[in-house]
Amino acid sequence: MQIRVGTMISQPGPHAIPAILPGRKADLPHPVRTRYITLNEIDVDEPTWFLNLNGVHFDEGPVTERPQVGTVEDWVYVNLTEDTHPIHNHLVTFQVVGRTPFDAEAYEDAYEGPNGVPGGHDPTPFATGPMEPPDPTERGFKDTVKANPGQFTTIRAKYELPTGVTAPQSYVYHCHILEHEDNDMMRPFTVVA
């Protein structure tokens, strides 16, 4: 693709940022539930390398995330890897609540689980500092969030189904890096009545 920028403009742009922008403000009410989801990378230097969420493969075990239609939930992505993962949730847009630095090694030592990694535990006791507010570019509703290494990232969403669709309905959430989602950093969730 080639983009050519000329010196002629057909219509002048705004001279200042508008005081009010269109759209919905991201200010969901307090959640009815908080879920803790670990981002794991297993045997990174081995040919059998894989990733997962909460210590389980995509199709392993029952669906553990089952939000109820119309409820607000916080999902806390606990990053135990050395990478930033762009986590994408299908169905909902959400607000980024913030990111908290934590001691990932101590968390892993305390909660070692299936496949040698923890899943589903509150990382708050391992925080090493206060929650950092969202970046200014994250103040509106999002469908993807950066889950940084050494931090747990909290998002808040209201789980509503499209008009005319009834529960239960299943969707997925996953890392948006293609190699990662293809290597099991993806899990289903089901919205229930």
DRENLUMZA-307399 format. One record per residue (C-alpha): x, y, z. Coordinates in steps of 0.5 Angstrom, whole numbers, plus 500, padded with zeros to 3 digits. Last residue first. Layout:
N
XYZ ...
REM end
This chain:
193
440465565 447463563 453466559 458461557 465462557 470458552 478459553 484461549 491461550 491454547 497454542 493457536 491463541 498464542 501464535 495469533 497474538 490476540 490472547 483469548 476470550 471465547 463465547 458460549 450462549 445460555 441464554 437467549 438471543 433476541 437482542 444481543 446478550 448482556 454481560 456487563 464488563 469490568 477489567 483488572 490487569 495483574 502486573 509483572 508482565 503486562 496484560 494489554 486490553 482488548 474489547 474496549 470502552 473508553 478511558 483506555 487511551 488515557 492509560 488506566 489507573 495504577 493499582 498500588 504497589 508490590 501486590 502479592 496479597 492481591 493475586 486472588 487465585 484462579 489458576 496456578 501453574 505446574 500443569 495443574 496447580 502451584 498456588 503459593 510458589 506461583 504467587 511468590 514468583 509473580 510478585 505484583 504490580 497492579 493494573 487498572 479498571 479497564 472498561 469493558 466491551 462484551 461479546 468476545 473478550 480480547 487479551 493483548 498479551 505483554 510477555 514475560 509470563 505470569 500475567 494475572 488477568 483480573 475479570 471484574 463482573 457486571 450482571 445482565 446475563 449471568 457470568 459462567 467462567 469455569 467451562 468444564 475440563 480441558 477444551 482450551 487447555 488448563 492452567 488458568 489460561 494456557 500457553 504451550 511449549 512441547 519443543 522446549 524453551 518456553 516449557 509452559 507459558 501461563 496467563 492466570 485468570 481471577 474472577 470477581 463477582 457482583 461488580 461495582 457499577 460501570 463507568 466507561 462513558 458512552 459515545 460522543 465527545 464533549 469539550 472538543 479538542 481544538 482547531 477542528 479540521 479544515 475541508 478540502 486540504 491541499 499540501 499532499 500526503 501520499 500513502 502507499 500500500 
REM end
